[in-house]
Amino acid sequence: IDLNEVVVEMAGMLQRLIGTQVELVIDLGPDLQLTLADPTQVQQIVLNLAVNARDAMPEGGRLDIRTENVERDGSRFVALTVSDTGVGMDGATRERVFDPFFTTKPVGEGTGLGLATVHGIAKQSGGDVEVESEPGRGTRFRILLAAVDDEG
């Protein structure tokens, strides 16, 4: 799939989802390589991360979605980076963020499956997830999806 196409197709829905208090900024990388992934699952990744970002910015803020080609340890990946200017996470929360059923949301407001799902989809697509966050400094998730050779 072309990750840029998936993000562009979701832009309108994402803006409605996050509301008017959150500025949505999309930065699509040029000459993005294709990735072997299910477009519906990639949409699920973007939705889960956008909802979490929105919830982390109750007073509003900025949600950045960026795509780019990256290389890690000699392997090529297509990166989807979703970052926010929200409340951020402490170290203990970062350590458990991908654990199934772990949530910081009030009872009845979160299942704790969103980020576990994001992690599972990334791994299943030959990739990984990186997370950076500090309290008061927002959060950045980078989803790495294996790039496909141009020959197919």
Residue pairs with C-beta under 8 A, 6 or more apart in sequence:
1 34
1 35
1 36
1 37
1 38
1 39
1 42
2 32
2 34
3 32
3 35
3 37
3 42
3 67
3 78
3 80
3 145
4 28
4 29
4 32
4 67
6 39
6 42
6 43
6 46
7 26
7 28
7 46
7 65
7 67
7 80
8 26
8 28
10 43
10 46
10 47
11 24
11 26
14 24
14 46
14 47
14 50
14 63
14 65
15 24
17 47
17 50
17 51
17 54
18 24
18 50
18 53
18 54
18 63
19 54
21 57
21 59
21 60
21 61
22 53
22 54
22 57
22 60
22 61
22 62
22 63
23 60
23 61
23 62
23 63
24 63
24 65
25 62
25 63
25 64
25 65
26 64
26 65
26 66
27 64
27 65
27 66
27 67
28 66
28 67
29 66
29 67
29 68
29 69
31 69
32 67
32 68
32 69
32 78
33 69
33 76
33 78
33 147
33 148
33 150
34 78
34 147
34 148
34 150
35 77
35 78
35 125
35 145
35 146
35 147
35 148
36 125
36 126
36 145
36 146
36 148
37 121
37 125
37 145
38 121
38 125
41 121
41 124
41 125
42 80
42 121
42 145
44 117
44 118
44 121
45 80
45 117
45 118
45 121
45 122
45 143
46 65
46 80
46 82
48 114
48 115
48 117
48 118
49 82
49 114
49 118
49 141
50 63
50 65
50 82
51 114
52 114
52 115
52 139
53 63
53 82
53 83
53 84
53 86
53 139
54 63
55 86
55 105
56 84
56 86
56 87
56 88
56 138
56 139
57 63
57 84
57 85
57 86
57 87
61 84
61 85
61 86
61 138
62 84
62 85
63 82
63 83
63 84
64 81
64 82
64 83
64 84
65 80
65 81
65 82
66 79
66 80
66 81
66 82
66 83
67 78
67 79
67 80
67 81
68 78
68 79
68 81
69 76
69 77
69 78
69 79
69 147
70 76
70 77
70 78
70 79
70 144
71 77
72 128
72 144
75 146
76 146
76 147
77 127
77 144
77 145
77 146
77 147
78 144
78 145
78 146
78 147
79 142
79 143
79 144
79 145
80 142
80 143
80 145
81 140
81 141
81 142
81 143
82 140
82 141
82 143
83 138
83 139
83 140
83 141
84 138
84 139
84 140
85 138
86 138
86 139
87 135
87 136
87 138
88 133
88 134
88 135
88 136
88 137
88 138
88 139
89 97
89 104
89 133
89 134
89 135
89 139
90 134
90 135
93 104
93 133
94 131
94 133
96 102
97 115
97 131
98 115
98 116
98 118
98 119
98 129
99 112
99 116
100 112
100 113
100 116
101 111
101 112
101 113
101 116
102 112
102 116
103 110
103 111
103 112
104 110
118 129
118 141
118 143
119 129
122 128
122 129
122 143
122 144
122 145
125 145
125 146
126 145
126 146
127 143
127 144
127 145
127 146
128 143
128 144
129 141
129 142
129 143
129 144
130 141
130 142
130 144
131 139
131 140
131 141
131 142
132 139
132 140
133 139
133 140
